């Protein structure tokens, strides 16, 4: 990658990590090979965007790039090495800025330098072992896939695929690390890792708070007044729930152990908030009951709202 990674992602050099991540997500969704089959231009751009985020999404790599220590591809920039101590601080006028020739006595031996860089006994023909770079990507999951766990297949920038095991209880924004699935190492060095950031979609009636699941459960008027057993949904499937007699809208019932699975195997809880739902068109029997129900006329559900 020879282009400036900031230009590739379309962000300023002082962009925050959140701005960099947002720009990457937007471009990755647009250019992903799965959404642009056969489009070589989009595929190449996707590779560039992924490489740019691999650099700028890592605080340490970004810092080294900004300081000029590595280039846009992550390779080390040539550094001018000085094999002497700088004694110029108190030097006066003279043919060179050193206090004495003793400065040159501290030069590093060339063999020791090579040994430090390439390992003892490496010599000029040795190869430096370098770990491969990490790859970064995003994985979109629906709500139940994240809660219950799943396996998804990802297409990498080089066109290869990898299966990602999503553990139960995965959270939005969580990063899954696939060790050894990054770019190959150099000189026999180990490969980098694949870092997959998870994006979890919303559910039409479940919400998650920590390891607990919350949802609203509609009940009929007879179920609320008389109580009874009803079927309630949970992420793992429907379960039987007992509605107590005299339940009201807003009553919260706990389903112990029906929430999100934790790493230790335990589970959070599920909470059902009841909502009484009348028929779209009350039948004559219900209308007649309401008309003759004296207790209902004395009850003011808006009590306490005055002023």
KAKA-V599060 format. One record per residue. N is the residue number from 1. RES is the residue in one small letter. PHI is phi in degrees with one decimal (* if undefined). OMEGA is omega in whole degrees, -180 to 180 (* if undefined). NEAR is the number of other C-alpha atoms within 8 Angstrom. Layout:
((N/RES/PHI/OMEGA/NEAR) (N/RES/PHI/OMEGA/NEAR))
This chain:
((1/x/*/-177/7) (2/x/-99.9/-180/5) (3/x/-72.8/178/7) (4/x/-66.9/-177/7) (5/x/-63.1/177/13) (6/x/-64.6/179/11) (7/x/-67.5/-179/9) (8/x/-61.9/-180/10) (9/x/-85.4/178/13) (10/x/72.1/180/7) (11/x/-122.8/177/10) (12/x/-77.7/-177/7) (13/x/-68.8/178/5) (14/x/-100.6/-179/4) (15/x/-61.9/178/8) (16/x/-77.0/176/6) (17/x/-55.4/179/7) (18/x/-66.5/178/6) (19/x/-66.6/178/9) (20/x/-65.7/180/14) (21/x/-63.5/-180/10) (22/x/-63.4/179/8) (23/x/-64.0/179/11) (24/x/-63.8/-179/12) (25/x/-59.1/-178/9) (26/x/-62.5/-179/8) (27/x/-71.2/-179/11) (28/x/-64.0/178/11) (29/x/-63.4/-177/7) (30/x/-72.2/-170/7) (31/x/-105.5/-174/12) (32/x/-56.2/-178/11) (33/x/-56.2/179/13) (34/x/-66.1/180/6) (35/x/-95.3/-179/7) (36/x/-133.5/-177/10) (37/x/-60.6/178/6) (38/x/81.9/-179/5) (39/x/-91.4/-177/8) (40/x/-66.4/179/6) (41/x/-65.1/179/6) (42/x/-63.9/179/11) (43/x/-63.2/180/13) (44/x/-66.4/178/8) (45/x/-63.3/178/9) (46/x/-61.3/178/14) (47/x/-62.4/180/10) (48/x/-63.7/-180/10) (49/x/-63.7/179/14) (50/x/-63.5/180/14) (51/x/-66.3/179/12) (52/x/-63.5/180/14) (53/x/-72.1/176/15) (54/x/-59.6/-180/12) (55/x/-81.4/-173/13) (56/x/-80.4/179/12) (57/x/-77.9/178/10) (58/x/-104.8/-174/9) (59/x/-58.2/-179/7) (60/x/-67.9/179/6) (61/x/-64.2/-180/10) (62/x/-60.9/179/11) (63/x/-62.1/180/8) (64/x/-67.0/178/10) (65/x/-64.9/-180/12) (66/x/-62.3/179/7) (67/x/-85.3/178/7) (68/x/81.6/-179/8) (69/x/-79.5/176/9) (70/x/-131.2/180/12) (71/x/-93.7/-175/10) (72/x/-64.8/178/13) (73/x/-90.6/-179/9) (74/x/91.4/-179/10) (75/x/-79.3/178/7) (76/x/-64.3/174/7) (77/x/-82.3/177/8) (78/x/-60.7/178/4) (79/x/-112.8/174/4) (80/x/-78.1/-176/4) (81/x/-93.8/179/4) (82/x/-105.3/-177/4) (83/x/-100.8/-180/7) (84/x/-151.0/173/9) (85/x/-86.6/-180/8) (86/x/-92.4/179/7) (87/x/-103.4/-173/10) (88/x/-74.0/-172/8) (89/x/-54.7/-177/5) (90/x/-113.1/-175/6) (91/x/-73.3/175/9) (92/x/-102.2/-180/6) (93/x/-65.3/-179/6) (94/x/168.7/-176/5) (95/x/-71.5/177/4) (96/x/-147.9/-171/5) (97/x/-83.7/179/10) (98/x/-119.4/-179/10) (99/x/-68.7/-179/10) (100/x/-156.8/177/5) (101/x/-67.9/179/7) (102/x/-63.3/179/6) (103/x/-57.8/-176/13) (104/x/-74.7/178/8) (105/x/-71.7/-178/6) (106/x/-97.0/177/9) (107/x/-58.4/175/9) (108/x/-76.7/174/8) (109/x/-68.4/-176/6) (110/x/-58.9/180/6) (111/x/-64.6/179/7) (112/x/-66.6/178/8) (113/x/-62.3/-180/9) (114/x/-63.1/180/13) (115/x/-65.1/178/12) (116/x/-67.0/-178/8) (117/x/-79.6/-170/7) (118/x/-113.0/-178/11) (119/x/94.4/-178/8) (120/x/-59.0/179/8) (121/x/80.5/-176/5) (122/x/-73.3/-179/11) (123/x/65.3/-175/10) (124/x/-70.5/-177/5) (125/x/-85.8/-177/5) (126/x/-74.6/179/7) (127/x/-113.4/178/7) (128/x/-76.0/177/8) (129/x/-86.0/180/9) (130/x/-129.1/176/10) (131/x/-69.0/178/11) (132/x/-69.8/-179/13) (133/x/-77.9/176/13) (134/x/-83.0/172/11) (135/x/-103.6/180/14) (136/x/-125.9/179/11) (137/x/-156.7/177/9) (138/x/-120.1/-180/9) (139/x/-134.1/179/9) (140/x/-87.0/178/8) (141/x/-125.6/170/10) (142/x/-81.9/-171/10) (143/x/-57.0/-176/10) (144/x/-70.7/176/9) (145/x/-62.1/-180/10) (146/x/-70.0/-178/16) (147/x/-71.3/-174/13) (148/x/-91.1/-176/13) (149/x/88.0/-178/13) (150/x/-166.4/172/10) (151/x/-124.7/-178/8) (152/x/-125.2/179/8) (153/x/-104.4/179/8) (154/x/-110.9/173/9) (155/x/-97.8/-179/10) (156/x/-84.5/-178/8) (157/x/-56.0/-179/9) (158/x/-85.7/178/5) (159/x/93.8/178/7) (160/x/-76.9/-179/7) (161/x/-121.2/177/8) (162/x/-144.3/178/8) (163/x/-88.7/-179/8) (164/x/-108.4/176/9) (165/x/-87.0/-180/8) (166/x/-97.1/-178/11) (167/x/-72.5/176/9) (168/x/-57.2/178/13) (169/x/86.9/-180/13) (170/x/-61.5/-176/10) (171/x/-102.5/174/9) (172/x/-62.7/-179/7) (173/x/88.0/179/8) (174/x/-67.7/-180/9) (175/x/-107.1/177/8) (176/x/-97.0/-178/9) (177/x/-105.4/174/8) (178/x/-106.9/-173/10) (179/x/-68.5/177/8) (180/x/79.1/-178/9) (181/x/-104.5/177/10) (182/x/-89.6/-179/13) (183/x/-76.6/-178/11) (184/x/-62.6/176/11) (185/x/-79.8/179/14) (186/x/-110.9/177/11) (187/x/60.5/-179/8) (188/x/85.4/178/7) (189/x/-71.8/-178/11) (190/x/-72.4/176/11) (191/x/-71.8/175/13) (192/x/-78.6/-178/16) (193/x/-110.4/173/14) (194/x/-104.5/-179/14) (195/x/-106.4/-175/12) (196/x/-113.0/177/12) (197/x/-90.0/-173/12) (198/x/-93.4/173/14) (199/x/-116.1/-176/11) (200/x/-101.9/179/12) (201/x/-78.8/180/8) (202/x/-85.2/177/8) (203/x/-109.5/-175/9) (204/x/-73.8/173/4) (205/x/-139.9/176/6) (206/x/-90.5/167/9) (207/x/-129.9/-177/9) (208/x/-116.0/174/8) (209/x/-129.6/-174/7) (210/x/66.5/178/4) (211/x/-102.7/180/13) (212/x/-104.1/178/12) (213/x/-111.5/179/15) (214/x/-122.7/177/12) (215/x/-156.9/178/11) (216/x/-98.3/-177/9) (217/x/-119.1/177/9) (218/x/-70.6/176/8) (219/x/-133.8/179/10) (220/x/-81.0/179/9) (221/x/-62.4/177/9) (222/x/-60.9/179/7) (223/x/-63.7/-180/11) (224/x/-72.0/-177/15) (225/x/-74.4/-173/9) (226/x/-95.4/-176/9) (227/x/77.5/179/13) (228/x/151.7/180/9) (229/x/-102.0/178/8) (230/x/-130.6/176/8) (231/x/-93.8/-179/8) (232/x/-119.4/179/9) (233/x/-79.1/170/7) (234/x/-139.1/179/10) (235/x/-56.8/-179/9) (236/x/-90.7/-178/6) (237/x/129.0/-177/6) (238/x/-70.1/177/8) (239/x/-135.2/177/8) (240/x/-83.0/-179/8) (241/x/-130.4/179/9) (242/x/-91.4/176/8) (243/x/-93.3/-180/11) (244/x/-71.7/177/9) (245/x/-61.0/177/10) (246/x/76.2/177/8) (247/x/-66.2/-177/11) (248/x/-129.9/172/9) (249/x/-59.0/-178/8) (250/x/99.7/175/7) (251/x/-63.4/-178/9) (252/x/-109.2/179/8) (253/x/-114.5/-177/8) (254/x/-98.3/173/8) (255/x/-110.2/-173/10) (256/x/-66.0/176/8) (257/x/72.6/180/9) (258/x/-108.2/180/13) (259/x/-97.2/-173/14) (260/x/-88.0/177/14) (261/x/-73.2/179/13) (262/x/-91.2/180/11) (263/x/-56.5/-179/6) (264/x/-84.5/178/4) (265/x/95.8/176/6) (266/x/-73.3/-177/8) (267/x/-129.9/171/11) (268/x/-75.2/-178/14) (269/x/-111.1/173/14) (270/x/-115.2/-178/15) (271/x/-126.8/180/12) (272/x/-104.0/175/12) (273/x/-97.7/-174/13) (274/x/-75.8/174/15) (275/x/-138.6/-180/12) (276/x/-73.6/-179/11) (277/x/-122.1/177/8) (278/x/-86.0/176/7) (279/x/-60.2/178/5) (280/x/-55.8/177/4) (281/x/-130.6/180/4) (282/x/-55.7/-180/8) (283/x/-77.6/-177/6) (284/x/-56.1/-179/6) (285/x/-63.3/179/6) (286/x/-68.0/179/8) (287/x/-64.5/180/9) (288/x/-66.3/179/8) (289/x/-63.8/-179/8) (290/x/-62.8/-178/8) (291/x/-68.9/-177/7) (292/x/-100.3/-178/6) (293/x/-82.7/-177/8) (294/x/-66.8/-179/7) (295/x/-62.6/-180/6) (296/x/-68.1/-179/7) (297/x/-70.9/-179/7) (298/x/-83.1/-177/6) (299/x/-85.4/179/6) (300/x/-111.4/-178/6) (301/x/-69.6/-179/4) (302/x/-101.9/180/5) (303/x/-61.0/179/6) (304/x/94.0/-179/4) (305/x/-92.5/-178/5) (306/x/-67.3/176/4) (307/x/63.7/*/2))
